[in-house]
Amino acid sequence: MGARDKSGQVIAGARRMMLIDSNIIIYAAQPEHAGLREFIAEHSPCVSAVSYVEVLGFHDLSEQDRAHLEAFFFASTVFPLLRLSWARLCNCARQGG
């Protein structure tokens, strides 16, 4: 089933969007899951601001992993839930509150 306009008609050439949970983002980031990353990329990934904070706020994230995940979030549609600075929330989460 493809994307549809307001009248319910399929929009030609439209890509499907897929809301991805934090756990799937973390799982897909592992090197052995290239197929899952390709599948996600084909479906216009969408994430919530909560996933952004959960994933990038992890206190033991390597700088290389952080860079890859930041690139993923930059390429994704992020649905904002809060009007606070995401970077401030991540820093707070990493410091334990």
C-alpha positions in Angstrom: 0.0 0.0 0.0 1.5 3.3 -1.0 1.1 6.9 0.2 -2.3 8.4 -0.4 -3.6 11.9 -1.0 -6.6 13.4 1.0 -9.1 11.7 -1.3 -7.5 8.3 -0.8 -5.8 8.0 -4.2 -2.4 6.4 -4.3 0.3 9.0 -5.0 2.5 7.8 -7.8 6.2 7.6 -6.9 5.6 8.3 -3.2 7.8 6.5 -0.7 6.4 4.8 2.3 7.3 6.2 5.7 8.1 4.0 8.6 8.2 5.0 12.3 11.2 3.3 13.9 11.6 2.6 17.6 14.8 3.2 19.5 15.5 -0.5 19.9 15.3 -1.0 16.1 17.7 1.9 15.5 20.2 0.4 18.0 19.8 -3.1 16.5 20.2 -1.9 12.9 23.3 0.1 13.8 25.2 -3.1 14.5 27.5 -4.1 11.7 25.9 -7.5 11.0 22.5 -6.0 10.2 23.3 -4.3 6.9 20.1 -5.8 5.3 17.9 -4.1 8.0 19.7 -0.8 7.4 18.9 -1.1 3.7 15.3 -1.9 4.3 14.9 1.1 6.6 16.6 3.4 4.1 14.1 2.3 1.4 11.1 3.3 3.6 11.8 6.9 4.5 12.6 6.4 8.2 10.8 8.5 10.8 11.7 8.7 14.4 10.4 10.5 17.5 12.3 13.0 19.5 12.2 10.5 22.3 14.1 8.0 20.2 16.7 10.7 19.4 17.2 11.3 23.2 17.2 7.6 24.1 19.7 6.6 21.4 22.1 9.6 21.5 21.8 10.1 25.2 23.3 6.7 26.0 26.2 7.4 28.3 28.6 4.8 26.9 28.2 5.5 23.1 31.5 5.7 21.2 32.2 8.8 19.2 32.2 6.7 16.0 28.8 5.3 16.8 27.5 8.7 17.8 28.6 10.1 14.4 26.9 7.3 12.5 23.7 7.6 14.6 23.7 11.4 14.2 23.9 11.0 10.4 21.0 8.6 10.6 18.8 11.0 12.6 19.8 13.9 10.2 18.6 11.8 7.2 15.4 10.8 9.0 12.2 12.7 9.7 12.2 13.5 13.4 8.8 14.1 15.0 9.3 16.6 17.7 7.5 16.0 21.0 9.2 18.6 23.1 10.3 22.2 22.4 13.5 21.8 24.5 17.0 21.5 23.1 17.6 17.9 22.1 21.3 18.3 22.7 20.6 19.5 26.3 18.3 16.5 26.9 21.0 14.1 25.6 23.6 15.7 27.8 21.3 15.5 30.8 20.5 11.8 30.1 24.3 11.0 29.8 24.9 12.6 33.2 22.2 10.6 34.8 19.4 13.2 35.1 
